[in-house]
Amino acid sequence: MTELYPSYFQKLDRAEKHLVELAGCVNAWIEARPYGIVVDRSGPSPISRLSFHSQPENTEIAVVAADVIYNLRSALDHIACALVPREFRRSIYFPILWQGVWEPGTDADGVEKVKQRGHWTTWTRQMPPGAVSILKEVQPPDIDGFAEAKLNTLRFLNNLAVTDRHTRLPLVTPGLQNVTVKWKTADGFGGEGTDPRTYKPTMLVKPNADLSSDLPRGARDLQIFGTPVVAVRFPQLDADAALLGPGAVDFW
């Protein structure tokens, strides 16, 4: 008899395929050069600004990213179900809760904590003790609010999955990396902005950024080149995270 390929591995394989598709979607958007320099003449002096004329939310990026997230989160649930007898699997999920959720409740517990302690008991009581010990080790820290949520991979994945269940993933373009600016002067000579304090590779030039101070007086025919960064916006974290585009950027 052929041995069955575990469903959680199938989910991970599907997530990997969607990652390849996601990279293609992001690269297609980037290769279209969805950015440029616009001259803002609303003030007393013209200001050259970075502008994006195309946004990633108008592409398939969010939908494909959601497919990756769904399959990753689903793979964890399939692992949890594989740890319990078949008759209990309809009510089992992989717990992503907080350290200490398995402890007896206290008077300080709110409604949500009481509910989550119940979830832990329901989801783990049929699991082998060794598996439960591992689940305890990987639970996110018990924190108030969302200040540290972005530092925990499981909690971050779970937040993404919850968002995707209710709405489209909120994509954002935090800016441009690996930036070079080219221009011409009145006498026809060209130049490139190469000030390392301004355009070092890891720097993120944000949309609407004022570039005028880095250009010589009388610069014209401005061109800007770089790598757009695509991220998922988490208003509750006050940060842009889950980078989908090339490069790397800290939470900010």
C-alpha positions in Angstrom: 0.0 0.0 0.0 1.3 3.5 -0.9 2.1 5.5 2.2 0.0 8.7 2.4 1.8 12.0 2.0 0.8 14.0 5.2 -1.7 16.7 4.5 0.4 19.3 6.4 3.3 18.7 4.0 0.9 19.1 1.1 -0.2 22.5 2.5 3.4 23.6 2.8 4.1 22.5 -0.8 1.1 24.6 -1.9 2.3 27.6 0.1 5.7 27.2 -1.6 4.1 27.3 -5.1 2.2 30.4 -4.2 5.4 32.0 -3.0 6.8 31.5 -6.4 3.7 33.0 -7.9 3.8 35.9 -5.4 7.4 36.7 -6.4 6.4 36.8 -10.0 3.5 39.2 -9.2 5.7 41.5 -7.2 8.5 41.5 -9.8 6.1 42.2 -12.6 4.8 45.3 -10.7 8.4 46.4 -9.9 9.6 45.9 -13.5 6.8 48.3 -14.7 8.6 51.0 -12.8 5.6 52.3 -10.9 7.4 55.4 -9.6 9.0 58.6 -10.7 9.8 62.2 -9.8 7.1 64.8 -9.8 7.7 68.5 -9.3 5.5 70.1 -6.6 5.0 73.8 -7.5 2.4 74.5 -4.8 4.9 76.4 -2.6 7.2 79.3 -3.1 9.9 77.1 -4.6 9.5 73.9 -6.8 10.1 70.7 -4.9 11.1 67.4 -6.5 9.3 64.5 -4.8 9.3 60.7 -5.1 5.8 59.6 -6.4 4.2 56.3 -7.1 1.7 56.3 -9.9 0.7 52.6 -9.5 -0.1 50.9 -6.2 0.3 47.1 -5.4 -3.2 46.8 -4.0 -4.5 47.2 -7.6 -2.7 44.0 -8.6 -3.0 40.3 -7.7 -0.3 40.6 -5.1 -2.7 40.8 -2.1 -4.7 37.8 -3.3 -1.7 35.6 -3.9 -0.1 36.6 -0.6 -3.3 35.6 1.1 -3.0 32.1 -0.5 0.5 31.7 1.0 -0.8 32.8 4.5 -3.8 30.5 4.3 -1.8 27.4 3.5 0.9 28.1 6.1 -1.8 28.6 8.8 -3.7 25.6 7.6 -0.6 23.4 7.7 -0.3 24.2 11.4 -3.9 23.1 12.0 -3.3 19.9 10.0 -0.4 19.2 12.3 -2.6 19.7 15.4 -5.3 17.4 14.0 -2.7 14.7 13.2 -1.8 14.7 16.9 -5.3 13.7 18.2 -7.6 10.7 17.5 -9.7 11.1 14.4 -13.0 11.6 16.2 -11.7 14.8 17.8 -10.3 16.5 14.7 -13.3 18.6 13.8 -12.7 20.9 16.8 -8.9 21.1 16.9 -6.7 24.0 15.9 -3.0 24.7 16.3 -3.0 27.0 19.4 -1.3 30.4 18.9 -2.2 32.0 22.2 0.3 33.1 24.9 2.7 31.8 27.5 0.9 30.5 30.6 -2.5 30.0 28.9 -2.5 26.5 30.3 -2.2 27.7 33.9 -5.3 27.9 36.1 -7.3 31.1 35.6 -7.0 34.1 37.9 -9.3 36.9 39.0 -7.5 39.3 36.7 -8.5 37.3 33.6 -10.8 39.1 31.2 -13.4 37.5 29.0 -10.9 36.9 26.2 -8.3 35.3 28.4 -10.9 33.0 29.9 -12.0 31.9 26.4 -8.5 31.3 25.3 -7.7 29.2 28.3 -10.7 27.1 27.3 -9.4 26.8 23.8 -6.1 25.6 25.0 -7.7 22.8 27.0 -10.0 21.8 24.2 -7.3 21.7 21.6 -4.5 19.9 23.6 -6.2 17.5 26.0 -6.2 14.6 23.5 -2.6 15.3 22.3 0.5 13.3 23.5 2.2 15.0 26.5 5.4 15.4 24.5 3.6 17.3 21.7 1.9 19.5 24.3 5.3 20.4 25.8 6.5 21.5 22.4 3.4 23.6 21.9 4.0 25.3 25.2 7.5 26.2 24.2 6.4 27.9 21.0 3.6 30.0 22.4 4.0 33.7 22.0 4.8 35.9 25.1 1.9 37.0 27.2 1.7 40.8 26.4 -0.7 43.6 26.7 -1.7 45.1 23.4 0.3 44.7 20.2 3.7 46.3 21.0 5.7 43.1 20.7 3.4 41.1 18.5 5.5 41.8 15.4 8.4 40.1 17.0 6.7 36.7 17.2 6.4 34.8 14.0 3.5 32.6 15.0 1.4 35.5 16.3 2.3 37.5 13.2 1.2 34.7 10.9 -2.0 34.3 12.9 -2.8 38.1 12.7 -2.3 37.9 8.9 -4.6 34.9 8.7 -7.3 36.6 10.7 -7.1 39.7 8.6 -7.4 37.7 5.4 -10.6 36.0 6.7 -12.4 39.3 7.0 -10.9 41.6 4.4 -8.3 42.0 1.7 -4.8 42.2 2.9 -3.9 46.0 3.2 -0.9 46.4 1.1 1.3 49.5 1.2 4.4 50.8 -0.6 6.6 52.1 2.2 9.2 53.4 -0.3 12.2 52.8 -2.6 15.5 51.2 -1.8 18.8 51.2 -3.7 18.0 54.6 -5.0 19.9 56.5 -7.7 18.8 59.9 -9.1 20.0 61.1 -12.5 19.6 64.6 -14.0 20.8 67.0 -16.6 22.0 70.6 -16.1 21.5 73.6 -18.2 24.8 73.1 -20.0 23.8 69.5 -21.0 25.9 67.6 -18.6 24.4 64.8 -16.6 25.0 63.6 -13.1 24.0 61.0 -10.6 23.1 61.5 -6.9 25.6 59.4 -5.1 25.8 60.9 -1.7 26.1 57.8 0.6 24.5 59.6 3.5 21.3 59.9 1.4 21.2 57.0 -0.9 23.0 54.1 0.9 21.5 50.8 -0.3 19.6 50.0 2.9 18.0 53.4 3.1 14.2 53.6 2.5 13.2 56.7 0.5 9.5 57.2 1.4 6.8 58.3 -1.0 6.5 62.1 -1.3 10.1 62.5 0.0 11.7 65.8 -0.9 14.7 65.1 -3.1 15.5 68.7 -4.0 18.2 69.3 -1.4 20.3 66.5 -3.1 20.2 68.0 -6.5 22.3 70.7 -8.0 20.6 74.1 -8.8 19.0 74.0 -12.2 18.8 70.2 -12.5 16.3 69.1 -15.1 15.1 65.9 -16.9 15.1 64.1 -13.5 15.0 60.3 -13.4 14.9 58.1 -10.3 15.8 54.4 -10.2 15.4 51.9 -7.3 13.7 48.9 -5.8 10.1 49.4 -4.5 9.3 47.6 -1.3 5.8 46.1 -0.8 4.5 45.4 2.7 1.4 44.6 4.6 0.0 47.4 6.7 -1.0 46.6 10.3 -2.7 49.6 11.8 -2.9 47.9 15.2 0.8 47.5 15.3 1.5 51.0 14.0 4.0 49.4 11.6 4.5 48.1 8.1 5.5 44.5 8.2 5.5 41.2 6.3 7.7 42.4 3.4 6.7 41.0 0.1 9.2 42.9 -2.1 12.9 42.6 -2.6 15.3 44.0 0.0 14.8 44.3 3.7 13.5 47.1 6.0 12.9 47.3 9.7 9.5 47.8 11.2 8.7 51.5 11.4 
